[in-house]
Every structure is written in C-alpha cells, then in structure tokens.
Amino acid sequence: MKITSIFLISLVLVLVQTSYAQQNESDMELDVSDEEKTIIFGGFALAVIGLFLFLARDIILRKKTSYDKEELESKKDKTNEKYHSDWGDDYEEIGTRRNTVKDKEFRDAARNDELPNYYEVLGVSRDATREEIKKSFRELAKKTHPDRTKEDSEEEMSKINKAYEVLSDEDSRERYDKYFIN
C-alpha cells in the first residue's frame, strides 16, 4: 500500500512539473521517443495490474471449501453468502474468550459477596460427582417442596433449584468454581 501511494504521489508530481514547465517555457518542446513511450506505458500497465491484484487479493487467496466444489441450489440465490460471509470471521475471536453474560453475573456477585455457597445449599463437598449432586438435590427437593411440606418454602426451593442448575452443568460449575472464594 505504501509503495503504490508513493508511486502515485511521485507520478502526480512529475506530471505537475512537466505541465508547469510547458506553460512557462513555450519554446521548449518535450520530445519523447518511442522507447520512452513504451517504458511509460509499461509502467502504467504494471501499476494498474498491481492495483488490481491488491484489490482482489482476498478473492485470489481465499481458501476453497467443499461448498465451492459442489453445484448446489443455494449458490444460485446466494443464500450461503448471506449467512456465511467473511464478515463474521472477525467476531469468532471474541467468542473464544468465553466472556459471557453468566461470567459477568458470577464476577459481579463474587465482587459484592452475594455469591452463595451452592455446595452448602445442596450439602455436598466441592469434589462431589454429578450423581452425588443429583441425589442430594432430589432428597432436598422432596423435603422442602412447597406441595409436600405445606409451608412457605418457595424461597428455599428456588435456592436449591439454582444451586442444582449451576452445579449440574459442567460449564456453569467451572465458572462458579472460578469465581467462588471459599
């Protein structure tokens, strides 16, 4: 890009200088031989070809996929290009950071000391297996369910449900363990 811009600027300067010189010295003629014309034309041709290659570099260097080799109906109405364009590739890196809404919730709750100890809520150890967590949840749910106890235990049941929801899912449990300070 720098080379082309330098080339274009120098070309403009040369053209301006020659036109200025022709205006001031009317008796001086510019004689250009056929060989010089060929060199100038070749330079312009190379500049145009280089500019074209620079602008088309993404198309030329694009990796071919199995979709490109097949003759599919979606190619005719450009459906694939609509939903699988190169514009989305820029955002894949953000997704790999795993900086999600749930991460933000866990961080905020940990900062404000509002993150409950879900292991204590379910009555299991930190290294409990999924089966132990499930078993403990079911026992607690049977004991504290509002329909069975006939008491006002909805709040307690929601805590148990939330604890099971977080600890039963591997990703949620990993996030929780990362932000929970014992």
MARVEXKE-281593 format. One record per atom (N, C-alpha, C, O): residue number from 0; atom name; x, y negated, z negated. Coordinates in nm, 2 decimals. Each point is the difference from the previous one (the first is absolute). Example, Ala and Ser with C-alpha at 12.3 -4.5 7.8 and 13.67 -1.06 7.14 Angstrom:
<rs>
nr_atom_x_y_z
0_N_1.32_0.57_-0.78
0_CA_-0.09_-0.12_0.00
0_C_0.09_-0.12_0.00
0_O_0.10_0.00_-0.07
1_N_-0.14_-0.11_0.14
1_CA_0.09_-0.11_0.00
1_C_-0.08_-0.11_-0.08
1_O_0.05_-0.11_-0.01
</rs>
This chain:
<rs>
nr_atom_x_y_z
0_N_0.08_0.12_0.00
0_CA_-0.08_-0.12_0.00
0_C_0.09_-0.12_0.00
0_O_-0.03_-0.10_0.07
1_N_0.13_0.10_-0.15
1_CA_0.09_-0.12_0.00
1_C_0.07_-0.02_0.13
1_O_0.02_-0.12_0.04
2_N_0.02_0.23_0.03
2_CA_0.07_-0.01_0.12
2_C_-0.09_-0.06_0.11
2_O_0.04_-0.09_0.08
3_N_-0.16_0.13_-0.08
3_CA_-0.10_-0.05_0.10
3_C_-0.03_-0.15_-0.02
3_O_-0.01_-0.08_0.09
4_N_0.00_0.04_-0.22
4_CA_-0.03_-0.14_-0.03
4_C_0.12_-0.08_0.03
4_O_-0.02_-0.12_0.05
5_N_0.14_0.16_-0.08
5_CA_0.12_-0.07_0.04
5_C_0.01_-0.02_0.15
5_O_0.04_-0.10_0.05
6_N_-0.06_0.21_0.02
6_CA_0.00_0.00_0.15
6_C_-0.10_-0.10_0.05
6_O_0.04_-0.08_0.09
7_N_-0.16_0.08_-0.14
7_CA_-0.10_-0.09_0.05
7_C_0.03_-0.15_-0.03
7_O_-0.02_-0.08_0.09
8_N_0.07_0.06_-0.21
8_CA_0.04_-0.14_-0.03
8_C_0.11_-0.05_0.09
8_O_0.00_-0.11_0.05
9_N_0.10_0.20_-0.03
9_CA_0.12_-0.05_0.08
9_C_-0.05_-0.01_0.15
9_O_0.05_-0.09_0.07
10_N_-0.14_0.17_-0.03
10_CA_-0.05_-0.02_0.14
10_C_-0.08_-0.13_0.01
10_O_0.02_-0.07_0.10
11_N_-0.10_0.03_-0.19
11_CA_-0.07_-0.12_0.00
11_C_0.10_-0.12_0.00
11_O_-0.02_-0.10_0.07
12_N_0.12_0.11_-0.15
12_CA_0.10_-0.11_-0.01
12_C_0.07_-0.01_0.14
12_O_0.03_-0.12_0.04
13_N_0.01_0.23_0.02
13_CA_0.06_-0.01_0.13
13_C_-0.09_-0.06_0.10
13_O_0.05_-0.09_0.08
14_N_-0.17_0.13_-0.08
14_CA_-0.10_-0.06_0.10
14_C_-0.02_-0.15_-0.03
14_O_-0.01_-0.08_0.10
15_N_0.00_0.04_-0.22
15_CA_-0.01_-0.14_-0.03
15_C_0.12_-0.08_0.04
15_O_-0.01_-0.11_0.06
16_N_0.13_0.16_-0.09
16_CA_0.12_-0.07_0.04
16_C_0.01_-0.01_0.15
16_O_0.04_-0.11_0.05
17_N_-0.07_0.21_0.03
17_CA_0.01_0.00_0.14
17_C_-0.10_-0.10_0.06
17_O_0.03_-0.08_0.09
18_N_-0.15_0.08_-0.14
18_CA_-0.10_-0.09_0.05
18_C_0.03_-0.15_-0.04
18_O_-0.02_-0.09_0.08
19_N_0.08_0.07_-0.19
19_CA_0.04_-0.13_-0.04
19_C_0.12_-0.05_0.08
19_O_0.01_-0.12_0.04
20_N_0.08_0.21_-0.01
20_CA_0.11_-0.03_0.09
20_C_-0.04_-0.04_0.14
20_O_0.05_-0.09_0.06
21_N_-0.15_0.16_-0.01
21_CA_-0.05_-0.02_0.13
21_C_-0.07_-0.14_0.01
21_O_0.00_-0.06_0.10
22_N_-0.07_0.03_-0.21
22_CA_-0.07_-0.13_0.01
22_C_0.10_-0.12_-0.01
22_O_-0.02_-0.10_0.07
23_N_0.12_0.11_-0.15
23_CA_0.10_-0.11_-0.01
23_C_0.09_-0.01_0.11
23_O_0.04_-0.11_0.04
24_N_0.01_0.22_0.02
24_CA_0.09_-0.01_0.11
24_C_-0.07_0.05_0.12
24_O_0.01_0.12_0.03
25_N_-0.07_-0.20_0.04
25_CA_-0.08_0.04_0.12
25_C_0.09_0.04_0.12
25_O_-0.05_0.08_0.08
26_N_0.17_-0.13_-0.08
26_CA_0.09_0.04_0.12
26_C_0.06_0.13_-0.02
26_O_0.06_0.06_0.09
27_N_-0.06_-0.01_-0.21
27_CA_0.06_0.13_-0.03
27_C_-0.10_0.11_0.02
27_O_-0.11_0.00_-0.05
28_N_0.15_0.10_0.14
28_CA_-0.09_0.11_0.03
28_C_0.04_0.13_-0.08
28_O_0.12_0.02_-0.02
29_N_-0.21_0.06_-0.01
29_CA_0.03_0.12_-0.07
29_C_0.00_0.11_0.11
29_O_-0.10_0.03_0.05
30_N_0.22_0.02_-0.03
30_CA_0.02_0.11_0.10
30_C_0.00_0.13_-0.08
30_O_0.09_0.03_-0.08
31_N_-0.18_0.06_0.11
31_CA_-0.01_0.13_-0.06
31_C_0.02_0.10_0.11
31_O_-0.08_0.01_0.10
32_N_0.18_0.08_-0.11
32_CA_0.02_0.10_0.10
32_C_-0.09_0.11_-0.01
32_O_-0.07_0.02_-0.11
33_N_0.06_0.07_0.21
33_CA_-0.09_0.12_-0.01
33_C_0.05_0.09_-0.11
33_O_-0.09_0.06_-0.07
34_N_0.21_-0.05_0.04
34_CA_0.05_0.09_-0.10
34_C_-0.04_-0.06_-0.14
34_O_-0.04_0.08_-0.09
35_N_0.04_-0.21_0.07
35_CA_-0.04_-0.05_-0.13
35_C_-0.15_0.01_-0.01
35_O_-0.05_0.02_-0.11
36_N_-0.03_-0.03_0.22
36_CA_-0.14_0.02_-0.01
36_C_-0.04_0.14_-0.04
36_O_-0.09_0.02_-0.08
37_N_0.17_0.08_0.13
37_CA_-0.02_0.14_-0.03
37_C_0.03_0.02_-0.15
37_O_-0.08_0.07_-0.07
38_N_0.18_-0.13_0.02
38_CA_0.04_0.01_-0.15
38_C_-0.11_-0.06_-0.08
38_O_-0.04_0.06_-0.10
39_N_-0.01_-0.18_0.13
39_CA_-0.11_-0.07_-0.07
39_C_-0.12_0.09_0.00
39_O_-0.07_0.01_-0.10
40_N_0.03_0.03_0.22
40_CA_-0.12_0.09_0.01
40_C_0.01_0.13_-0.08
40_O_-0.09_0.04_-0.07
41_N_0.21_0.02_0.08
41_CA_0.02_0.12_-0.08
41_C_-0.01_-0.03_-0.15
41_O_-0.05_0.08_-0.08
42_N_0.10_-0.19_0.03
42_CA_-0.01_-0.04_-0.14
42_C_-0.14_-0.02_-0.04
42_O_-0.04_0.05_-0.11
43_N_-0.04_-0.12_0.19
43_CA_-0.14_-0.01_-0.03
43_C_-0.07_0.13_0.00
43_O_-0.09_0.02_-0.09
44_N_0.12_0.07_0.19
44_CA_-0.06_0.13_0.00
44_C_0.03_0.08_-0.12
44_O_-0.09_0.06_-0.06
45_N_0.21_-0.07_0.01
45_CA_0.04_0.08_-0.12
45_C_-0.07_-0.06_-0.12
45_O_-0.04_0.07_-0.09
46_N_0.03_-0.21_0.08
46_CA_-0.07_-0.06_-0.11
46_C_-0.15_0.04_0.00
46_O_-0.05_0.03_-0.11
47_N_-0.01_-0.02_0.22
47_CA_-0.14_0.04_0.01
47_C_-0.02_0.14_-0.04
47_O_-0.09_0.04_-0.08
48_N_0.18_0.05_0.13
48_CA_-0.01_0.14_-0.04
48_C_0.03_0.02_-0.15
48_O_-0.07_0.08_-0.06
49_N_0.17_-0.15_0.01
49_CA_0.03_0.01_-0.14
49_C_-0.12_-0.05_-0.09
49_O_-0.03_0.06_-0.10
50_N_-0.03_-0.17_0.14
50_CA_-0.12_-0.05_-0.07
50_C_-0.11_0.10_0.00
50_O_-0.07_0.02_-0.10
51_N_0.05_0.04_0.22
51_CA_-0.11_0.10_0.01
51_C_0.03_0.12_-0.09
51_O_-0.09_0.05_-0.07
52_N_0.21_0.00_0.07
52_CA_0.04_0.11_-0.08
52_C_-0.02_-0.03_-0.15
52_O_-0.04_0.08_-0.08
53_N_0.08_-0.20_0.04
53_CA_-0.01_-0.05_-0.13
53_C_-0.15_0.00_-0.05
53_O_-0.03_0.05_-0.11
54_N_-0.05_-0.10_0.20
54_CA_-0.15_-0.01_-0.04
54_C_-0.06_0.14_0.00
54_O_-0.10_0.02_-0.07
55_N_0.15_0.07_0.15
55_CA_-0.07_0.13_0.02
55_C_0.08_0.11_-0.09
55_O_-0.03_0.12_0.02
56_N_0.11_-0.16_-0.11
56_CA_0.08_0.10_-0.07
56_C_-0.08_0.09_-0.09
56_O_0.04_0.12_-0.01
57_N_-0.15_-0.17_-0.04
57_CA_-0.08_0.09_-0.09
57_C_-0.07_0.11_0.09
57_O_-0.02_0.11_-0.05
58_N_-0.02_-0.15_0.16
58_CA_-0.07_0.10_0.09
58_C_0.10_0.10_0.05
58_O_-0.03_0.12_0.01
59_N_0.15_-0.17_0.03
59_CA_0.10_0.09_0.06
59_C_0.05_0.10_-0.11
59_O_0.02_0.12_0.03
60_N_0.01_-0.17_-0.15
60_CA_0.06_0.08_-0.10
60_C_-0.10_0.08_-0.09
60_O_0.04_0.07_-0.09
61_N_-0.17_-0.09_0.12
61_CA_-0.10_0.07_-0.09
61_C_0.01_0.15_0.01
61_O_0.02_0.05_0.11
62_N_-0.03_0.02_-0.22
62_CA_0.01_0.14_0.00
62_C_-0.13_0.06_0.05
62_O_-0.11_-0.05_-0.03
63_N_0.12_0.15_0.12
63_CA_-0.12_0.06_0.06
63_C_-0.05_0.10_-0.10
63_O_0.07_0.07_-0.07
64_N_-0.21_-0.06_0.06
64_CA_-0.06_0.09_-0.09
64_C_-0.08_0.11_0.08
64_O_0.00_-0.01_0.12
65_N_-0.05_0.10_-0.19
65_CA_-0.08_0.11_0.07
65_C_-0.12_-0.06_0.07
65_O_-0.05_0.05_0.09
66_N_0.00_-0.16_-0.15
66_CA_-0.12_-0.07_0.05
66_C_0.03_-0.06_0.14
66_O_-0.08_0.01_0.09
67_N_0.21_-0.06_-0.07
67_CA_0.04_-0.05_0.13
67_C_0.00_0.10_0.11
67_O_-0.03_-0.03_0.12
68_N_0.06_0.16_-0.15
68_CA_0.02_0.10_0.10
68_C_-0.13_0.06_0.04
68_O_-0.01_0.05_0.11
69_N_-0.09_-0.06_-0.19
69_CA_-0.13_0.06_0.03
69_C_-0.09_-0.10_0.08
69_O_0.01_-0.12_-0.02
70_N_-0.10_0.18_0.09
70_CA_-0.10_-0.08_0.08
70_C_-0.13_0.01_-0.08
70_O_-0.08_0.09_0.01
71_N_0.06_-0.19_-0.10
71_CA_-0.12_0.00_-0.09
71_C_-0.10_-0.11_0.04
71_O_0.03_-0.10_0.06
72_N_-0.15_0.13_-0.10
72_CA_-0.11_-0.10_0.03
72_C_0.02_-0.13_-0.07
72_O_-0.04_-0.11_0.05
73_N_0.10_0.12_-0.17
73_CA_0.02_-0.12_-0.08
73_C_0.10_-0.10_0.06
73_O_0.00_-0.12_-0.03
74_N_0.08_0.17_0.12
74_CA_0.09_-0.09_0.07
74_C_-0.07_-0.10_0.09
74_O_0.04_-0.11_0.03
75_N_-0.15_0.16_0.03
75_CA_-0.07_-0.08_0.10
75_C_-0.07_-0.12_-0.07
75_O_-0.01_-0.10_0.07
76_N_-0.04_0.12_-0.19
76_CA_-0.07_-0.12_-0.06
76_C_0.09_-0.06_-0.11
76_O_-0.05_-0.09_-0.07
77_N_0.17_0.13_0.06
77_CA_0.10_-0.07_-0.09
77_C_-0.04_0.02_-0.14
77_O_0.04_-0.09_-0.08
78_N_-0.11_0.19_0.04
78_CA_-0.04_0.02_-0.14
78_C_0.12_0.03_-0.09
78_O_0.01_-0.06_-0.11
79_N_0.09_0.14_0.16
79_CA_0.12_0.03_-0.08
79_C_0.08_-0.13_-0.02
79_O_0.04_-0.02_-0.12
80_N_-0.03_-0.06_0.22
80_CA_0.08_-0.12_-0.02
80_C_-0.07_-0.10_-0.10
80_O_0.07_-0.07_-0.07
81_N_-0.20_0.08_0.07
81_CA_-0.07_-0.09_-0.09
81_C_0.02_0.04_-0.15
81_O_0.01_-0.09_-0.09
82_N_0.00_0.22_0.06
82_CA_0.01_0.04_-0.13
82_C_0.14_0.05_-0.04
82_O_0.03_0.02_-0.12
83_N_0.06_0.00_0.22
83_CA_0.14_0.04_-0.03
83_C_0.10_-0.09_0.06
83_O_0.09_0.05_0.07
84_N_-0.11_-0.18_-0.09
84_CA_0.10_-0.09_0.06
84_C_0.12_-0.01_-0.08
84_O_0.01_0.05_-0.11
85_N_0.09_-0.11_0.17
85_CA_0.13_-0.02_-0.06
85_C_-0.01_-0.10_-0.11
85_O_0.09_-0.01_-0.09
86_N_-0.19_-0.07_0.08
86_CA_-0.02_-0.11_-0.10
86_C_-0.01_0.06_-0.14
86_O_0.05_-0.06_-0.09
87_N_-0.10_0.18_0.08
87_CA_-0.02_0.06_-0.13
87_C_0.13_0.06_-0.06
87_O_0.01_0.02_-0.12
88_N_0.09_0.00_0.20
88_CA_0.12_0.06_-0.04
88_C_0.07_-0.09_-0.10
88_O_0.08_0.04_-0.09
89_N_-0.10_-0.17_0.09
89_CA_0.07_-0.10_-0.09
89_C_-0.05_0.02_-0.14
89_O_0.07_-0.03_-0.10
90_N_-0.19_0.09_0.08
90_CA_-0.05_0.00_-0.13
90_C_0.02_0.14_-0.07
90_O_-0.05_0.02_-0.12
91_N_0.11_0.07_0.18
91_CA_0.02_0.13_-0.06
91_C_0.09_0.00_-0.12
91_O_-0.01_0.07_-0.09
92_N_0.11_-0.16_0.10
92_CA_0.10_-0.01_-0.11
92_C_-0.07_-0.05_-0.13
92_O_0.04_0.05_-0.11
93_N_-0.14_-0.13_0.12
93_CA_-0.07_-0.05_-0.12
93_C_-0.07_0.12_-0.07
93_O_0.00_0.00_-0.12
94_N_-0.06_0.09_0.20
94_CA_-0.07_0.11_-0.06
94_C_0.10_0.10_-0.07
94_O_-0.05_0.07_-0.09
95_N_0.17_-0.07_0.13
95_CA_0.09_0.10_-0.06
95_C_0.05_-0.05_-0.14
95_O_0.05_0.08_-0.08
96_N_-0.07_-0.21_0.05
96_CA_0.04_-0.05_-0.13
96_C_-0.09_0.05_-0.11
96_O_0.03_-0.01_-0.12
97_N_-0.15_0.05_0.16
97_CA_-0.10_0.05_-0.10
97_C_-0.04_-0.10_-0.10
97_O_-0.03_0.03_-0.11
98_N_0.03_-0.16_0.16
98_CA_-0.05_-0.11_-0.09
98_C_-0.14_-0.02_0.02
98_O_-0.05_-0.09_0.07
99_N_-0.04_0.18_-0.13
99_CA_-0.14_0.00_0.02
99_C_-0.07_-0.08_-0.11
99_O_0.05_-0.05_-0.09
100_N_-0.18_0.05_0.11
100_CA_-0.09_-0.07_-0.10
100_C_0.01_0.08_-0.13
100_O_0.00_-0.07_-0.11
101_N_0.00_0.20_0.11
101_CA_0.01_0.08_-0.12
101_C_0.13_-0.03_-0.07
101_O_0.00_-0.01_-0.13
102_N_0.11_0.00_0.20
102_CA_0.13_-0.04_-0.06
102_C_-0.01_-0.13_-0.07
102_O_0.04_-0.02_-0.11
103_N_-0.11_-0.08_0.18
103_CA_-0.01_-0.13_-0.06
103_C_-0.09_0.01_-0.13
103_O_0.03_-0.07_-0.10
104_N_-0.13_0.15_0.10
104_CA_-0.09_0.01_-0.12
104_C_0.08_0.06_-0.11
104_O_-0.01_-0.05_-0.11
105_N_0.09_0.16_0.14
105_CA_0.08_0.06_-0.11
105_C_0.10_-0.10_-0.05
105_O_0.03_-0.01_-0.12
106_N_0.04_-0.06_0.21
106_CA_0.10_-0.10_-0.05
106_C_-0.06_-0.11_-0.09
106_O_0.05_-0.03_-0.10
107_N_-0.16_-0.02_0.15
107_CA_-0.07_-0.11_-0.08
107_C_-0.05_0.05_-0.14
107_O_0.02_-0.06_-0.10
108_N_-0.07_0.18_0.10
108_CA_-0.05_0.06_-0.13
108_C_0.12_0.03_-0.09
108_O_-0.01_-0.02_-0.12
109_N_0.12_0.07_0.18
109_CA_0.12_0.02_-0.08
109_C_0.06_-0.13_-0.06
109_O_0.05_0.00_-0.11
110_N_-0.05_-0.10_0.19
110_CA_0.05_-0.13_-0.05
110_C_-0.08_-0.06_-0.11
110_O_0.05_-0.06_-0.10
111_N_-0.18_0.08_0.11
111_CA_-0.09_-0.06_-0.10
111_C_-0.03_0.10_-0.12
111_O_-0.09_-0.02_-0.08
112_N_0.16_0.13_0.08
112_CA_-0.02_0.10_-0.10
112_C_-0.14_0.05_-0.01
112_O_-0.06_0.03_-0.11
113_N_0.00_-0.02_0.23
113_CA_-0.14_0.05_0.01
113_C_-0.01_0.14_0.06
113_O_-0.11_0.06_0.01
114_N_0.23_0.00_0.02
114_CA_0.00_0.13_0.06
114_C_-0.02_0.11_-0.11
114_O_0.10_0.02_-0.08
115_N_-0.21_0.05_0.07
115_CA_-0.02_0.09_-0.11
115_C_0.08_0.13_0.02
115_O_0.05_0.03_0.11
116_N_-0.03_0.04_-0.21
116_CA_0.08_0.13_0.00
116_C_-0.10_0.11_0.04
116_O_-0.07_0.05_-0.08
117_N_0.07_-0.02_0.21
117_CA_-0.10_0.09_0.05
117_C_0.03_0.14_-0.05
117_O_-0.09_0.09_-0.01
118_N_0.22_-0.06_-0.02
118_CA_0.03_0.13_-0.06
118_C_-0.06_0.02_-0.14
118_O_-0.05_0.11_-0.03
119_N_0.04_-0.22_-0.05
119_CA_-0.06_0.01_-0.13
119_C_-0.15_0.01_0.02
119_O_-0.07_0.07_-0.08
120_N_0.01_-0.14_0.18
120_CA_-0.14_0.01_0.02
120_C_-0.05_0.14_0.03
120_O_-0.10_0.04_-0.06
121_N_0.18_0.03_0.14
121_CA_-0.03_0.14_0.03
121_C_0.05_0.10_-0.10
121_O_-0.04_0.11_0.00
122_N_0.13_-0.16_-0.08
122_CA_0.06_0.09_-0.10
122_C_0.10_0.11_0.06
122_O_0.00_0.11_-0.04
123_N_0.08_-0.16_0.14
123_CA_0.10_0.09_0.06
123_C_0.13_-0.06_-0.01
123_O_0.01_-0.12_-0.03
124_N_0.10_0.20_0.05
124_CA_0.13_-0.06_0.00
124_C_0.04_-0.06_0.13
124_O_-0.07_0.02_0.10
125_N_0.18_-0.09_-0.10
125_CA_0.04_-0.07_0.13
125_C_0.04_0.10_0.11
125_O_-0.01_-0.03_0.12
126_N_0.05_0.15_-0.16
126_CA_0.05_0.09_0.10
126_C_-0.11_0.11_0.02
126_O_0.03_0.11_0.05
127_N_-0.16_-0.14_-0.07
127_CA_-0.11_0.09_0.02
127_C_-0.02_0.03_0.15
127_O_0.02_-0.09_0.08
128_N_-0.06_0.21_-0.05
128_CA_-0.03_0.04_0.14
128_C_-0.14_-0.05_0.03
128_O_-0.08_-0.05_-0.08
129_N_0.05_0.06_0.21
129_CA_-0.14_-0.05_0.05
129_C_-0.11_0.09_-0.06
129_O_-0.10_-0.05_-0.03
130_N_0.13_0.18_0.01
130_CA_-0.10_0.09_-0.06
130_C_-0.03_-0.04_-0.15
130_O_-0.11_0.00_-0.04
131_N_0.22_-0.03_-0.03
131_CA_-0.02_-0.04_-0.14
131_C_-0.08_-0.13_-0.01
131_O_-0.09_-0.02_-0.08
132_N_0.12_-0.08_0.17
132_CA_-0.07_-0.13_0.00
132_C_-0.15_0.03_0.04
132_O_-0.09_-0.06_-0.06
133_N_0.07_0.15_0.15
133_CA_-0.14_0.03_0.04
133_C_-0.08_0.06_-0.11
133_O_-0.11_-0.03_-0.03
134_N_0.18_0.13_-0.03
134_CA_-0.07_0.07_-0.11
134_C_-0.03_-0.10_-0.12
134_O_-0.11_0.01_-0.05
135_N_0.20_-0.09_0.02
135_CA_-0.02_-0.10_-0.11
135_C_-0.11_-0.10_0.03
135_O_-0.08_-0.03_-0.08
136_N_0.08_-0.01_0.21
136_CA_-0.11_-0.09_0.04
136_C_-0.14_0.06_-0.01
136_O_-0.09_-0.06_-0.05
137_N_0.08_0.19_0.09
137_CA_-0.13_0.06_0.00
137_C_-0.04_0.02_-0.14
137_O_-0.12_-0.01_-0.03
138_N_0.21_0.05_-0.06
138_CA_-0.04_0.01_-0.14
138_C_-0.05_-0.13_-0.06
138_O_-0.10_0.00_-0.07
139_N_0.18_-0.10_0.09
139_CA_-0.04_-0.14_-0.05
139_C_-0.13_-0.04_0.06
139_O_-0.08_-0.07_-0.06
140_N_0.06_0.10_0.19
140_CA_-0.12_-0.05_0.07
140_C_-0.12_0.07_-0.06
140_O_-0.11_-0.06_-0.02
141_N_0.12_0.19_-0.01
141_CA_-0.11_0.08_-0.07
141_C_-0.03_-0.06_-0.14
141_O_-0.12_-0.01_-0.03
142_N_0.22_-0.03_-0.04
142_CA_-0.02_-0.05_-0.13
142_C_-0.06_-0.14_0.00
142_O_-0.09_-0.03_-0.08
143_N_0.14_-0.06_0.16
143_CA_-0.04_-0.14_0.00
143_C_-0.10_-0.04_0.10
143_O_-0.04_-0.12_0.01
144_N_-0.01_0.20_0.08
144_CA_-0.09_-0.04_0.10
144_C_-0.13_-0.05_-0.06
144_O_-0.05_0.06_-0.10
145_N_0.00_-0.18_0.15
145_CA_-0.12_-0.06_-0.07
145_C_-0.12_0.09_0.00
145_O_-0.09_-0.01_-0.08
146_N_0.07_0.09_0.18
146_CA_-0.11_0.09_0.01
146_C_0.00_0.11_-0.11
146_O_-0.10_0.04_-0.04
147_N_0.22_0.00_0.00
147_CA_0.01_0.11_-0.10
147_C_0.00_-0.06_-0.14
147_O_-0.05_0.07_-0.09
148_N_0.12_-0.18_0.07
148_CA_0.01_-0.05_-0.13
148_C_-0.11_-0.09_-0.05
148_O_-0.02_-0.02_-0.12
149_N_-0.06_-0.03_0.21
149_CA_-0.11_-0.09_-0.03
149_C_0.04_-0.12_-0.07
149_O_-0.08_-0.07_-0.07
150_N_0.21_0.04_0.08
150_CA_0.05_-0.12_-0.06
150_C_0.04_-0.10_0.10
150_O_-0.01_0.02_0.12
151_N_0.06_-0.14_-0.16
151_CA_0.05_-0.10_0.09
151_C_0.15_0.03_0.03
151_O_0.08_-0.07_-0.05
152_N_-0.06_0.17_0.13
152_CA_0.14_0.03_0.03
152_C_0.04_-0.02_0.14
152_O_0.09_0.06_0.06
153_N_-0.16_-0.15_0.01
153_CA_0.03_-0.03_0.14
153_C_0.13_-0.07_0.02
153_O_0.08_0.03_0.09
154_N_-0.04_-0.11_-0.18
154_CA_0.13_-0.07_0.00
154_C_0.12_0.10_-0.01
154_O_0.09_0.00_0.07
155_N_-0.11_0.09_-0.17
155_CA_0.10_0.11_-0.02
155_C_0.01_0.09_0.12
155_O_0.11_0.04_0.04
156_N_-0.22_-0.01_0.02
156_CA_-0.01_0.09_0.12
156_C_0.07_-0.07_0.12
156_O_0.07_0.06_0.08
157_N_-0.09_-0.19_-0.07
157_CA_0.07_-0.07_0.11
157_C_0.15_-0.01_-0.02
157_O_0.07_0.01_0.10
158_N_-0.02_-0.02_-0.22
158_CA_0.14_0.01_-0.03
158_C_0.06_0.14_0.04
158_O_0.10_0.01_0.06
159_N_-0.18_0.09_-0.10
159_CA_0.05_0.14_0.04
159_C_0.00_0.02_0.15
159_O_0.09_0.06_0.05
160_N_-0.20_-0.11_0.02
160_CA_0.00_0.01_0.14
160_C_0.12_-0.07_0.07
160_O_0.06_0.05_0.09
161_N_-0.04_-0.17_-0.14
161_CA_0.11_-0.08_0.06
161_C_0.14_0.07_-0.03
161_O_0.08_0.01_0.09
162_N_-0.06_0.05_-0.21
162_CA_0.12_0.07_-0.03
162_C_0.02_0.12_0.09
162_O_0.10_0.03_0.05
163_N_-0.21_0.04_-0.03
163_CA_0.00_0.12_0.09
163_C_0.03_-0.04_0.14
163_O_0.07_0.07_0.08
164_N_-0.14_-0.18_-0.03
164_CA_0.02_-0.04_0.13
164_C_0.15_-0.04_0.03
164_O_0.05_0.04_0.11
165_N_0.01_-0.10_-0.20
165_CA_0.14_-0.04_0.02
165_C_0.10_0.12_-0.02
165_O_0.09_0.01_0.09
166_N_-0.11_0.07_-0.19
166_CA_0.09_0.11_-0.02
166_C_-0.02_0.12_0.09
166_O_0.10_0.08_0.01
167_N_-0.21_-0.06_0.05
167_CA_-0.02_0.11_0.08
167_C_0.05_-0.02_0.14
167_O_0.04_0.10_0.07
168_N_-0.03_-0.22_-0.02
168_CA_0.06_-0.03_0.13
168_C_0.15_-0.02_-0.02
168_O_0.05_-0.08_-0.08
169_N_0.03_0.15_0.16
169_CA_0.15_-0.01_-0.01
169_C_0.05_-0.14_0.02
169_O_0.09_-0.04_-0.07
170_N_-0.14_-0.02_0.18
170_CA_0.05_-0.14_0.03
170_C_-0.03_-0.10_-0.12
170_O_0.08_-0.08_-0.04
171_N_-0.21_0.09_0.00
171_CA_-0.04_-0.09_-0.11
171_C_0.08_0.03_-0.13
171_O_0.04_-0.09_-0.07
172_N_-0.02_0.21_0.05
172_CA_0.07_0.04_-0.13
172_C_0.15_-0.05_0.01
172_O_0.06_-0.05_-0.10
173_N_0.00_0.06_0.22
173_CA_0.14_-0.05_0.02
173_C_0.00_-0.15_-0.02
173_O_0.09_-0.05_-0.07
174_N_-0.18_-0.02_0.12
174_CA_-0.01_-0.14_-0.02
174_C_-0.02_-0.04_-0.14
174_O_0.07_-0.09_-0.06
175_N_-0.16_0.16_-0.01
175_CA_-0.03_-0.02_-0.14
175_C_0.13_0.02_-0.08
175_O_0.03_-0.08_-0.09
176_N_0.03_0.19_0.11
176_CA_0.13_0.03_-0.08
176_C_0.10_-0.10_0.03
176_O_0.08_-0.03_-0.09
177_N_-0.07_-0.02_0.21
177_CA_0.10_-0.10_0.03
177_C_-0.02_-0.13_-0.08
177_O_0.09_-0.07_-0.04
178_N_-0.22_0.03_0.02
178_CA_-0.03_-0.13_-0.06
178_C_-0.04_0.01_-0.15
178_O_0.01_-0.09_-0.08
179_N_-0.04_0.21_0.03
179_CA_-0.04_0.02_-0.14
179_C_0.13_0.01_-0.09
179_O_0.09_0.09_0.03
180_N_-0.09_-0.17_-0.13
180_CA_0.12_0.00_-0.09
180_C_-0.06_0.06_-0.13
180_O_-0.09_-0.06_-0.06
181_N_0.15_0.17_0.02
181_CA_-0.05_0.06_-0.12
181_C_0.05_-0.06_-0.13
181_O_-0.03_0.04_-0.11
</rs>
